[in-house]
């Protein structure tokens, strides 16, 4: 039997079998529909079929995958229940090499799932995808009440102006970059040696210092524990978008810019199709 052609973009939209978890997922992770809208609005040259990924068979159709925002612990549980964990590990390893065979973009909670290490609490049995050689801070800017939006000038977009309004909702951020570790991939599929040094982590977007000081104060706010900074700031705590190979992570929710899909277009063009090479 021939392997399926990988020509689609997938958006992870797993559903739980337990009703209370399904309701929690849809309440917290409702942005997958917005990602689909953004992908379907792209110019024809970079518009690929879009698949809602709920099973390993769905994933097998995909060359690129978006892991949307939501509650990372819930998403991790649903990945396990759906039988997607092992196939996603293989997908992640191939994407990490940066050869254009696979690509994954994790937004907000998705960036936590892609990280090797988490700075902040995790539940017993937590299983991330161990993809990017980074440590990520959960809730870097505080809880729901401390969510904010700010225009960011992203020079790699086309066009880079006007600035993109970035919305941060209980957002993570990069904490630190870890030493690179060799990865193991099926050399028959990746056309690489079984063990190879991955590409370095690249920091793509940083918050301006003045904004960072206002949204993530280094000390708890007196008399208001809700504003306390939840975890110590790391050396790369101002970084809100980073990449490694064809793995991409962003702290904010670009899918909420309903009339501005420039980040989605850049990801497909540069990291899925590699048209910029």
C-alpha positions in Angstrom: 0.0 0.0 0.0 1.4 3.4 -1.0 1.9 5.9 1.8 -0.6 8.8 1.8 0.5 12.0 0.1 1.4 14.6 2.6 0.1 17.8 1.1 -2.2 19.2 3.8 -2.0 21.5 6.7 -3.4 20.1 9.9 -4.9 21.9 12.9 -5.0 19.8 16.0 -8.6 19.7 17.2 -8.8 16.5 19.3 -11.9 15.9 21.3 -12.3 13.9 24.5 -14.6 11.0 25.1 -15.5 12.4 28.5 -18.1 15.1 28.2 -16.7 17.4 30.9 -13.3 17.4 29.3 -14.8 18.0 25.9 -16.6 21.1 27.3 -13.4 22.3 28.9 -11.5 21.9 25.7 -13.9 23.8 23.6 -14.2 26.6 26.2 -10.4 27.0 26.5 -9.2 25.9 23.0 -11.8 27.4 20.7 -9.2 29.0 18.5 -8.7 26.1 16.1 -11.5 27.4 13.9 -9.8 30.7 13.6 -6.6 29.0 12.5 -8.5 27.2 9.8 -10.1 30.5 8.7 -6.7 32.1 8.4 -5.2 29.2 6.5 -8.1 29.1 4.1 -7.8 32.8 3.4 -4.2 32.6 2.2 -3.2 33.5 -1.4 -3.6 30.6 -3.8 0.2 30.0 -4.1 0.4 29.0 -0.4 -3.1 27.8 0.2 -3.0 24.0 1.0 -5.9 21.8 2.0 -6.7 22.0 5.7 -7.4 19.0 7.9 -8.8 18.9 11.4 -6.4 16.4 13.0 -8.1 14.1 15.5 -6.5 10.7 14.6 -3.2 9.3 13.4 -4.8 8.8 10.0 -5.5 12.6 9.8 -2.0 13.4 10.8 -0.6 11.1 8.1 -2.1 13.4 5.5 -0.2 16.5 6.8 3.0 18.2 5.9 2.4 20.9 8.4 0.6 21.1 11.7 -0.7 23.8 14.0 -1.1 23.1 17.7 -3.4 25.8 18.9 -3.8 27.6 22.2 -5.8 26.3 25.1 -5.0 24.5 28.3 -1.7 22.6 27.7 -2.5 19.9 30.3 -5.9 19.1 28.7 -4.4 19.1 25.2 -1.7 16.7 26.3 -4.3 14.4 27.8 -6.4 14.4 24.6 -3.3 13.7 22.5 -2.7 10.5 24.6 -6.4 9.5 24.4 -6.5 9.9 20.6 -3.5 7.7 19.9 -1.6 10.7 18.5 1.3 10.9 21.0 3.7 8.5 19.2 2.9 9.7 15.7 3.4 13.3 16.9 6.8 12.4 18.4 7.9 11.2 14.9 6.4 14.3 13.3 8.2 16.6 15.7 11.6 14.9 15.2 11.3 15.2 11.4 10.2 18.9 11.6 13.1 19.7 14.0 15.6 18.9 11.3 14.5 21.8 9.1 14.5 19.8 5.8 11.0 20.9 4.7 9.5 17.4 5.2 7.4 18.4 8.2 6.6 21.6 10.1 4.8 22.3 13.4 3.7 25.6 14.8 2.7 25.8 18.4 0.8 28.9 19.5 0.5 29.7 23.2 -0.2 26.3 24.9 1.2 24.7 21.7 4.6 26.3 22.4 4.5 24.6 25.9 3.9 21.2 24.4 6.8 21.6 22.0 9.4 22.5 24.7 11.9 20.1 26.3 11.5 21.7 29.7 8.7 23.7 31.5 9.4 26.4 34.1 6.3 26.2 36.2 4.0 23.5 37.6 2.9 20.4 35.7 0.5 17.7 36.7 1.5 14.1 37.4 1.9 12.1 34.2 2.5 15.2 32.1 3.9 14.3 28.7 5.0 17.0 26.3 6.4 16.5 22.8 10.0 17.2 23.8 10.8 18.9 20.6 12.6 22.2 21.0 15.7 22.6 23.0 14.3 25.3 25.2 12.8 25.8 28.6 9.4 27.7 28.5 7.8 29.7 31.4 4.1 29.0 31.8 1.9 32.0 32.5 4.9 34.3 32.1 2.7 37.5 32.2 0.2 36.3 34.8 -3.3 34.9 34.7 -6.4 35.7 32.6 -6.8 39.2 34.1 -3.3 40.1 33.1 -3.9 39.3 29.4 -2.9 42.1 27.0 -2.5 43.1 23.4 0.3 45.1 21.8 1.4 46.0 18.2 4.6 44.3 17.2 6.7 45.1 14.1 7.7 41.7 12.6 10.4 42.4 9.9 10.1 38.9 8.4 6.5 39.4 7.4 5.5 40.6 3.9 4.7 43.4 4.2 6.3 44.2 7.6 4.0 47.2 8.1 1.6 47.9 9.6 2.6 46.3 13.0 0.7 43.2 13.9 -1.5 43.4 17.0 -0.4 40.5 19.2 -2.8 39.2 21.8 -1.3 37.5 24.9 -3.8 35.4 26.9 -2.3 33.6 30.0 0.7 33.5 27.7 4.0 31.6 28.1 7.3 33.0 27.0 10.8 31.6 26.4 12.8 31.1 29.6 16.1 29.8 28.3 17.8 27.9 25.5 19.1 24.5 26.4 22.3 22.8 25.1 21.6 21.0 21.7 21.1 17.3 21.9 21.4 14.8 19.1 18.1 13.3 17.9 17.3 10.0 16.4 15.1 9.7 13.3 14.3 7.0 10.8 17.1 7.6 8.3 15.0 6.1 5.5 12.4 8.8 5.8 14.5 11.8 6.9 17.5 11.1 4.6 19.7 11.8 7.5 22.0 9.7 9.7 20.2 8.1 12.6 21.7 10.6 15.1 22.4 14.2 14.1 22.9 17.6 15.7 19.7 19.6 15.3 19.7 23.2 14.1 20.1 25.9 16.7 17.2 27.7 18.4 16.6 31.2 16.8 14.8 34.0 18.7 12.6 35.8 16.2 10.5 38.3 18.3 11.3 40.0 21.5 9.0 42.4 23.5 10.3 45.9 23.9 12.0 46.5 27.3 9.5 49.1 28.4 6.5 46.8 27.6 8.1 43.9 29.3 8.6 45.9 32.5 5.0 46.8 32.6 3.4 43.4 31.8 5.8 41.2 33.7 7.1 43.0 36.8 10.1 41.3 38.4 8.6 41.5 41.9 5.1 40.7 43.2 2.7 43.6 43.3 2.2 44.6 47.0 -1.3 43.9 48.2 -2.4 42.1 45.1 -1.2 38.5 44.8 -3.1 38.1 41.6 -0.5 40.3 39.9 2.5 38.3 41.3 4.9 37.1 38.7 4.4 33.3 38.8 7.9 32.1 38.0 11.4 33.7 38.0 12.3 35.3 34.7 14.8 33.5 32.6 17.7 34.9 30.5 15.5 34.9 27.4 12.3 36.0 29.1 11.5 38.8 26.5 11.3 36.3 23.6 7.7 35.6 22.4 8.5 33.8 19.1 11.2 31.3 18.4 12.1 28.5 16.0 14.3 25.5 15.6 14.5 23.8 12.3 10.9 23.7 11.1 9.4 23.9 14.6 7.9 27.3 15.4 6.5 28.6 18.7 4.7 31.8 19.5 3.4 33.1 22.8 0.5 35.0 21.4 -2.6 34.1 19.4 -2.1 35.2 15.8 -5.3 33.5 14.7 -7.3 36.2 16.5 -6.2 38.8 13.9 -9.1 37.8 11.7 -8.2 40.1 8.8 -4.5 39.7 9.0 -3.1 36.3 8.2 0.5 37.5 7.5 2.1 35.2 10.1 0.2 32.2 8.8 1.3 33.0 5.3 4.9 33.4 6.3 4.9 30.1 8.2 3.5 28.2 5.2 5.7 29.9 2.7 9.0 29.7 4.7 8.7 26.7 7.0 6.2 24.3 5.3 6.9 24.9 1.6 10.4 26.4 2.0 9.6 28.8 -0.9 12.0 31.5 0.5 15.1 29.4 -0.1 
